[in-house]
Amino acid sequence: MLSFSVVTNILFFSSVAIIVLKIIFCNDRVVLRLDVRFVLICLMLVVLRLLVPVESPLVSRIPIFRIYPDAYRFLRKSLSGFGNIDISWIRILRVGWITGATVCIIKHCVVYYFVARQIRSYKGLNNLEFRRVIEKINVEWGKNAKFKLVGSEYEAVPCVFGVFKPYIVLPDKEYSQKEIYYILKHEMSHFYRGDMVARVLCEVLKAIYWWNPFIYMLSDLVVDMQEVNVDFGIIKGLPSMEQLEYSDCLIKVARRDICRGRNPYTAGFKRESPSAIHKRIGLMLKSLEMNGGKTVGSILLSVLIVCLITLCPSVFMFEPYSIPDMDIEGSAGIEDGGIYYLRNSDGTFSVYIDGQYFATVTKIFDKEIQIYDNPKEISKGK
């Protein structure tokens, strides 16, 4: 069930996981020890958990008695009424969130449509040499996707676009035979590794959680780790001299004078600052030197990340567990929601808990609880 507590807990644990993963990415040695693919998988687990913020049936509720209950009570406090609808801060925030998310989703759909339209309008490249390189890389991957090559003077760096029908966009310039191989392998690797799907999911996540800065940090981390993952995959299969040539190709792309910004729906050679390129090249070279052994510390860190991402939001649920002292006497509550009001003919309400009469009240204290007009409705509701 989706509720305030569920969303709050998932956002809390996911934010902690994002911060941990950000710290990891800043430490090259930790990234290498953990394995780039593992870090990327952890990032995608965070994305999927945020996209499906549902309560686990195994959840164990942990009562919080300070600050959280007061904040929750303040958010739910009625500010005014409009007809039968109470206006509270939590309702205002809910409407604002949904409205903002709707606007962002529409905006992303429009952007995606125009990007697709623009890329499909680029001139096709029927270069035989390019086609041979694509066939060679397909053989290396053991796959046979049909890539459409297009050229453009408007793109600063090579990129791949499309989830089902991939386009590879090449800026209009001269390429050496080696550069053609490195560029096409880089773009095709992004597609075959599912990076395009991951980027679309990240954009959907940013549209839904448009107000949360940690989501933008998560999206940037996914993009950065995708680039490092592709670099590692390419460089490990190259001889020593070609490893240097691939690194040189990255530097040439980074030093391009033209830059019209990166499109979130494309993946490819990323135009970055010299320090970012230095980091990527440094990671590639260090990855070749490491023996791949995992220390006890790296294993424990891996377990910690997985727990933060998958177990904690599903097993633990923080609840704002307190009521004012004046309301404690004669109050009752249960976890499973088996409580309802039965409207009486004299205008009062009978409170039932687990099907048993509890008390009669003259005022509805919690509008989230189901109200029935007669016993027949209770049977139908069950």
N, C-alpha and C positions, 0 to 999 in steps of 0.2 A: 504494500500500500504506500502511495506517495503522500507524504505529510511534511510539515514544517521540520520536525525532528529528523526525518530521513534525509531531506535535502541538506539541512545544516550539518549533519554528521558526515555525509559523503563529501561535502565541500571542505569540511575541516580536515579530514584524513587525506583527501586528494591534494589539498594545498600543502600539507606537511610533506607528502611524497614528492610533489613538484619541487619544493625547496631542497629536499635531499638529493634529488636527481640533478638539480642545477649545480649544487655543490660538487657532486661527482663529476659533472662535465668540466668543471673548472680545474679538476685535478687529473692531468693526463695519465699518470700512473694508475690511478684507481680505475679510470675508464678502461685501460688496457687489461688490468687484472680481472675486471668483471666481465669483459667481452662486450664489444660494442653492440652485438646482436641482442645480448641480454638486456642492456640498458634500453635499447629501442623497443623491445618487447614490453618492458616495464612501463615505458611511456605510453604505449598503445593500450595497455591494460587500464591506465588512468583515464585515457580518452573514452574507452568503452564503458568504464564504470560511471563516468559522468553522463554519458549518453543514456544510460539505463539506471536512473536513480531510484531503484525499487528496494523495498525492505526485504531482507532475507528472512525465511521462516525460522532460521536458527539464531536469530538475534537475541542477545541478552541485554536487558535494559539496566543502565547505570544511573541512579538518581544524582542529580546535581542540585544542591541546596542553596547556592549563593550565586549572585549576579545573573546567571542564565535564567532562573525563574522570574526575576524582576524584569529582565529585558523582554522575556516572552509575554509577561502580563501587560507590560507597557504597550507592546505591539498589538495586543488583542483588545486593549481597552477601547470602548466605543467612544468615538469623537462626536458623532452626530448620527441622525437617522434620516433615511430617505425612503419613505414608504415602509415596507417590511424589511428593508436592508439596512443593517448597521454599518456605518463607515468607521473603519479603524485603520491604524497604520499598516497592519499586516495586509489588509485588503487593498489599500492604496499601493503598497509595494508590489503586491501580486499583479495588480492591473498594469502597473508601470513596467514590470518585468515582461509580462506577456506581450504588451504593446511594443516594447523595444525589440523583443525577440522576433515578433512578426515583421516589423519594419526591416530588421537586419536580414532575415531570411529572404524577404522579397528583394532586397538590395543585392544579396549574393546571387540570387537566381538571375537577376538582370545582368550583373557583371559577368557571370559565367556564360550567359547567352551571347553577349557581345564579344567576349574573348574567343569563344568557339567560332563565331561568325567571322571575326577578323582573321584568325589563323587559317580557316578554310578558304579565305580569299587570297592567301599568299600564293605566289606562283609555284607550281610543282617542279621538283628537280628530278629529272630522268637520267641523271649521271650514272653510267654503267659501273664506274668504279665505286661509287657509293653503294650501289645495289650489291655488288660482290662483297663488300665489307659487311653489310647487314646479313647476308647469307652466311658468311663466316662466323659472325657473332651468334647467330641463331643456332648454328651447329654446336658452338661452344656451350650454349645454354641448354641444348637439347630441346629447343622449342621452335615454333614457326609462326610467330605473330606477324601480321602484315603491317609494316610501318610505312606511312606516307611521308616522304621527304618534301619539305617546302623551304623556300628561301625568302628572306625579308631584310630590307634595309632598316626596318624600324626596331628590330630586336638587337639588344646589345650583346647577349650571350646565347649560346645554344640551349635549347630546352625541349622537353617532351610534354605533350598535352593529350589528354584523352584517357578514359578508363577502359573503354571497349574498342575504340578505333583510334589507335595512337598516331599522333602527328609528331614528327621531329622537325623542329624549326632551326635553321642554320642562318646566322647573319651573312649578308652578302660580303664575302671576302675570299681571299685565296687561302687554301689549306694544303699543308704537306700531306703526304700519304700516311705518315704516322699520326698526325693530328686528326685526320679523318677517322682513323681507327679508334683513337682514345675518346674522341668526342661522341661518336656513335655508340661505343661500348658503354660509356658513362650514361647516356640517355636511355639506352635499352635496359641497362641494369636497374635504373630507377623504375621502369615500367614492370620488368619481370619480378622485382622484389615487392611489388604492390604499393610503392610509394605514392602513386597517384590516388589510390583509394584512401590512404592514410591522410593525405592532404585535404581531400574533400571532407573527410570526417572532422578534421581539425577546424575547417571553416564552418561547418555546421555547428560544432561546439562553441566556436567564438560567437556565432549568431545567437545561440540560445543563452549563453552566459556572457552577454555583451558587456556587462558591468563589472566583471571579475578580472582584475589584472593578472592573476595567476594563470588564467586560461590562455592569455596571449603569451605568457612565458612558456607554458607547456607547448604551444604551437611552434614557437621559435626553437625550442629544444628538439622537437620531432624533426624539423627541417635540418637542423645542424647535425643530428645523429644520423639522419638518412644520408647526408653528404659524406660523413666520415665512414659509414658502413659501405657505401658504394666505392669510395676510395680504397678501403682495405681490401674489398673483394677483387678489385682490378689489379692493384699493385702486387698482391701475393702471387698472381699467376704470370708475372712478368720477370724477365731476366734483369740483372742489376742495372745495366745500361738503360733499358727501357723504363725502369722505375724512375730514373732521373728525368727521362724525356717526358714522362707523364706529369711529374712534378713541375717541370718547366711549362708544360701546357696549362696547368692550373694558374701559374703566375702570369702567363700571357693574357689569359682571360680576365684575371683580376685587374690588370693594368689597362684594360680598354677605357678609352676616354668617354665613350658614349654610355650613358646609363639612364634608362627611362623607368627604372623601378622594376621590382620583381613582381610577377603576377602570382597570387597564392595558389592558382590552379595549374601551374606548370612546375615541372621539376627539371633540374639540369645543373650545368655549371653555374655556380653561385658567385656573382660579383661581390667580392668582400674586400675588407681593408687588408693591408699587408700583414698586420698582426694576426688576423683570422686565418689567412692563407698560411702563414708561418706555423700556426697551431696545427692546421690540417696536415701539412707536410711533416711536421715534427711527430705527430701521432702515427702517420704512415711508417716513417722510418723506425720509430720505437717498436711498432707492432712486429716488424720483421726481426728485431733483435730479441724479443721476449720468447721464452720457451713455451708459453701458454699454461704454465703451472698455476694452480689456484692455491692461495694461502688460506689459512684458517680465517683470517680477518676478512678476506674477500668473500668467503662462503657465508660468514655471519652477516656481512653487509647485504649480500644478495637475499638472505632470508628476511632481514629487516625490511627491505624494500617491498618484497612480495607481501609481507604481513600488512604493511601500511596500505598497500594498494588493493589487495583482495580480501584479506581476512578481517582486518579491523572494522571497515565499514559494514561488513556482513555479519559480524559476530557481536560487536559492541554498539550500543545505542545510548547516547547521552540524552537524558530526559530532564526537562525543567520541573523537578519534583518538589514542589512546595505549595502551600496555600496559606492565606493570611491566618493568623492565630484566632481571630474572631470567628472564622469559618470551620475550624477544625472539629469542634463538637458536633456530632450528629452527621458528619459527612461520610461519604463512602465513594469508592471507585474501584474499577477493575481494569485489567490490561486488555482483555479480549473484546471490548466494546459491547458486552451483553447488557446494556443499560438503555432504557428508553422511557419516554413520557407517554402517558395515556390521558387524553383530554377528557375532562369531566363536564357534565351538563351545567354545573354551577360556576364554570369558569376557572376551576382549579385544575391541577395536573397531578396524577398519581405517578410516582416514580417506581419503576420495576428494575430489579437487578437479577439477571439470570432467571427471568420468568417469575421471580418472587416479589410480592409487594414490599416496598421499603418505606415510603412516606408520601404524604400529600403536600404539595407546595402551591403557592398562589402565583409564583413568578418563574419563568424559565431562566435558569442561571447559565446554561451552556447551550447556545443555539446550534452547536455541532451535533448534539444528541438527537436521535430520531424521535419525532412526535407522531403518535397515532391518534386518529379520531375515534376508533372503536376497536374491539377485540378482533374482529374479522381481518382488519388490515394487518394486525400483528401476525396472524397465521400466514397471510400472503407474503408479508415481508420476510418471514423465515424461509 
